[in-house]
Amino acid sequence: MNRDETVEHMKKQLDDWNARIDEWEKQMHDAQANMKSRYEEQLNTLRRQREEGTSKLKEIQESSEAAWVDMSRGFEEAWKHLAEGFDKAWSEFRGKEDESK
């Protein structure tokens, strides 16, 4: 994947994460009081991961093409790890949501 494709992929992923976080925030506000703290904890994790993703996106956008070639292999692995962490936190949220029903 070249730099432009990677940036586009990251933007789409961040848009997806933003939509999920918005959904979670709405559901959190509707949750019972005892569930709110559990939602908030997971939501904070998702927010931190989103911010890390945003930071990585800016880093790539500001890099030169030559620098991108050098950093692309390590970056792709780091982004994969970040996406897996987000999905794991999202899955835990979905599990907690099912428990509250």
C-alpha positions as protocol buffer text, in pm:
chain_id: "A"
residue {
  index: 1
  type: MET
  ca { x: 0 y: 0 z: 0 }
}
residue {
  index: 2
  type: ASN
  ca { x: 144 y: 340 z: -89 }
}
residue {
  index: 3
  type: ARG
  ca { x: 124 y: 645 z: 138 }
}
residue {
  index: 4
  type: ASP
  ca { x: -189 y: 794 z: -21 }
}
residue {
  index: 5
  type: GLU
  ca { x: -373 y: 461 z: -2 }
}
residue {
  index: 6
  type: THR
  ca { x: -264 y: 421 z: 360 }
}
residue {
  index: 7
  type: VAL
  ca { x: -384 y: 771 z: 450 }
}
residue {
  index: 8
  type: GLU
  ca { x: -721 y: 702 z: 284 }
}
residue {
  index: 9
  type: HIS
  ca { x: -751 y: 368 z: 465 }
}
residue {
  index: 10
  type: MET
  ca { x: -669 y: 534 z: 798 }
}
residue {
  index: 11
  type: LYS
  ca { x: -924 y: 812 z: 740 }
}
residue {
  index: 12
  type: LYS
  ca { x: -1196 y: 554 z: 671 }
}
residue {
  index: 13
  type: GLN
  ca { x: -1098 y: 357 z: 982 }
}
residue {
  index: 14
  type: LEU
  ca { x: -1105 y: 671 z: 1198 }
}
residue {
  index: 15
  type: ASP
  ca { x: -1447 y: 764 z: 1055 }
}
residue {
  index: 16
  type: ASP
  ca { x: -1571 y: 417 z: 1150 }
}
residue {
  index: 17
  type: TRP
  ca { x: -1426 y: 450 z: 1501 }
}
residue {
  index: 18
  type: ASN
  ca { x: -1585 y: 793 z: 1542 }
}
residue {
  index: 19
  type: ALA
  ca { x: -1923 y: 650 z: 1442 }
}
residue {
  index: 20
  type: ARG
  ca { x: -1886 y: 363 z: 1689 }
}
residue {
  index: 21
  type: ILE
  ca { x: -1783 y: 599 z: 1968 }
}
residue {
  index: 22
  type: ASP
  ca { x: -2081 y: 824 z: 1894 }
}
residue {
  index: 23
  type: GLU
  ca { x: -2310 y: 521 z: 1908 }
}
residue {
  index: 24
  type: TRP
  ca { x: -2154 y: 409 z: 2234 }
}
residue {
  index: 25
  type: GLU
  ca { x: -2189 y: 754 z: 2390 }
}
residue {
  index: 26
  type: LYS
  ca { x: -2559 y: 758 z: 2306 }
}
residue {
  index: 27
  type: GLN
  ca { x: -2607 y: 412 z: 2455 }
}
residue {
  index: 28
  type: MET
  ca { x: -2405 y: 503 z: 2762 }
}
residue {
  index: 29
  type: HIS
  ca { x: -2634 y: 795 z: 2834 }
}
residue {
  index: 30
  type: ASP
  ca { x: -2930 y: 558 z: 2824 }
}
residue {
  index: 31
  type: ALA
  ca { x: -2767 y: 295 z: 3044 }
}
residue {
  index: 32
  type: GLN
  ca { x: -2859 y: 233 z: 3403 }
}
residue {
  index: 33
  type: ALA
  ca { x: -2643 y: 411 z: 3661 }
}
residue {
  index: 34
  type: ASN
  ca { x: -2448 y: 97 z: 3755 }
}
residue {
  index: 35
  type: MET
  ca { x: -2354 y: 33 z: 3393 }
}
residue {
  index: 36
  type: LYS
  ca { x: -2242 y: 387 z: 3317 }
}
residue {
  index: 37
  type: SER
  ca { x: -1905 y: 352 z: 3487 }
}
residue {
  index: 38
  type: ARG
  ca { x: -1832 y: 33 z: 3292 }
}
residue {
  index: 39
  type: TYR
  ca { x: -1929 y: 203 z: 2966 }
}
residue {
  index: 40
  type: GLU
  ca { x: -1719 y: 507 z: 3051 }
}
residue {
  index: 41
  type: GLU
  ca { x: -1410 y: 294 z: 3116 }
}
residue {
  index: 42
  type: GLN
  ca { x: -1437 y: 121 z: 2777 }
}
residue {
  index: 43
  type: LEU
  ca { x: -1525 y: 448 z: 2606 }
}
residue {
  index: 44
  type: ASN
  ca { x: -1209 y: 609 z: 2745 }
}
residue {
  index: 45
  type: THR
  ca { x: -1005 y: 320 z: 2605 }
}
residue {
  index: 46
  type: LEU
  ca { x: -1162 y: 369 z: 2262 }
}
residue {
  index: 47
  type: ARG
  ca { x: -1101 y: 743 z: 2276 }
}
residue {
  index: 48
  type: ARG
  ca { x: -733 y: 693 z: 2361 }
}
residue {
  index: 49
  type: GLN
  ca { x: -693 y: 452 z: 2072 }
}
residue {
  index: 50
  type: ARG
  ca { x: -871 y: 691 z: 1836 }
}
residue {
  index: 51
  type: GLU
  ca { x: -639 y: 974 z: 1944 }
}
residue {
  index: 52
  type: GLU
  ca { x: -337 y: 752 z: 1886 }
}
residue {
  index: 53
  type: GLY
  ca { x: -472 y: 672 z: 1539 }
}
residue {
  index: 54
  type: THR
  ca { x: -525 y: 1040 z: 1465 }
}
residue {
  index: 55
  type: SER
  ca { x: -169 y: 1113 z: 1573 }
}
residue {
  index: 56
  type: LYS
  ca { x: -33 y: 837 z: 1348 }
}
residue {
  index: 57
  type: LEU
  ca { x: -236 y: 972 z: 1055 }
}
residue {
  index: 58
  type: LYS
  ca { x: -88 y: 1320 z: 1103 }
}
residue {
  index: 59
  type: GLU
  ca { x: 260 y: 1171 z: 1125 }
}
residue {
  index: 60
  type: ILE
  ca { x: 216 y: 997 z: 790 }
}
residue {
  index: 61
  type: GLN
  ca { x: 55 y: 1296 z: 621 }
}
residue {
  index: 62
  type: GLU
  ca { x: 346 y: 1515 z: 727 }
}
residue {
  index: 63
  type: SER
  ca { x: 615 y: 1268 z: 623 }
}
residue {
  index: 64
  type: SER
  ca { x: 801 y: 1289 z: 296 }
}
residue {
  index: 65
  type: GLU
  ca { x: 761 y: 1012 z: 41 }
}
residue {
  index: 66
  type: ALA
  ca { x: 1115 y: 892 z: 118 }
}
residue {
  index: 67
  type: ALA
  ca { x: 1044 y: 885 z: 491 }
}
residue {
  index: 68
  type: TRP
  ca { x: 720 y: 698 z: 423 }
}
residue {
  index: 69
  type: VAL
  ca { x: 907 y: 419 z: 247 }
}
residue {
  index: 70
  type: ASP
  ca { x: 1135 y: 380 z: 551 }
}
residue {
  index: 71
  type: MET
  ca { x: 856 y: 384 z: 807 }
}
residue {
  index: 72
  type: SER
  ca { x: 580 y: 200 z: 618 }
}
residue {
  index: 73
  type: ARG
  ca { x: 658 y: -153 z: 736 }
}
residue {
  index: 74
  type: GLY
  ca { x: 666 y: -63 z: 1103 }
}
residue {
  index: 75
  type: PHE
  ca { x: 371 y: 166 z: 1071 }
}
residue {
  index: 76
  type: GLU
  ca { x: 146 y: -93 z: 910 }
}
residue {
  index: 77
  type: GLU
  ca { x: 215 y: -331 z: 1199 }
}
residue {
  index: 78
  type: ALA
  ca { x: 149 y: -57 z: 1456 }
}
residue {
  index: 79
  type: TRP
  ca { x: -178 y: 40 z: 1284 }
}
residue {
  index: 80
  type: LYS
  ca { x: -288 y: -325 z: 1274 }
}
residue {
  index: 81
  type: HIS
  ca { x: -222 y: -352 z: 1649 }
}
residue {
  index: 82
  type: LEU
  ca { x: -416 y: -31 z: 1713 }
}
residue {
  index: 83
  type: ALA
  ca { x: -713 y: -153 z: 1505 }
}
residue {
  index: 84
  type: GLU
  ca { x: -712 y: -488 z: 1687 }
}
residue {
  index: 85
  type: GLY
  ca { x: -715 y: -308 z: 2022 }
}
residue {
  index: 86
  type: PHE
  ca { x: -1008 y: -93 z: 1913 }
}
residue {
  index: 87
  type: ASP
  ca { x: -1200 y: -399 z: 1792 }
}
residue {
  index: 88
  type: LYS
  ca { x: -1127 y: -581 z: 2118 }
}
residue {
  index: 89
  type: ALA
  ca { x: -1255 y: -289 z: 2325 }
}
residue {
  index: 90
  type: TRP
  ca { x: -1560 y: -266 z: 2099 }
}
residue {
  index: 91
  type: SER
  ca { x: -1629 y: -639 z: 2144 }
}
residue {
  index: 92
  type: GLU
  ca { x: -1605 y: -603 z: 2521 }
}
residue {
  index: 93
  type: PHE
  ca { x: -1852 y: -317 z: 2503 }
}
residue {
  index: 94
  type: ARG
  ca { x: -2092 y: -525 z: 2296 }
}
residue {
  index: 95
  type: GLY
  ca { x: -2064 y: -805 z: 2551 }
}
residue {
  index: 96
  type: LYS
  ca { x: -2141 y: -567 z: 2838 }
}
residue {
  index: 97
  type: GLU
  ca { x: -2430 y: -426 z: 2641 }
}
residue {
  index: 98
  type: ASP
  ca { x: -2576 y: -778 z: 2603 }
}
residue {
  index: 99
  type: GLU
  ca { x: -2533 y: -840 z: 2978 }
}
residue {
  index: 100
  type: SER
  ca { x: -2733 y: -528 z: 3062 }
}
residue {
  index: 101
  type: LYS
  ca { x: -3038 y: -646 z: 2865 }
}
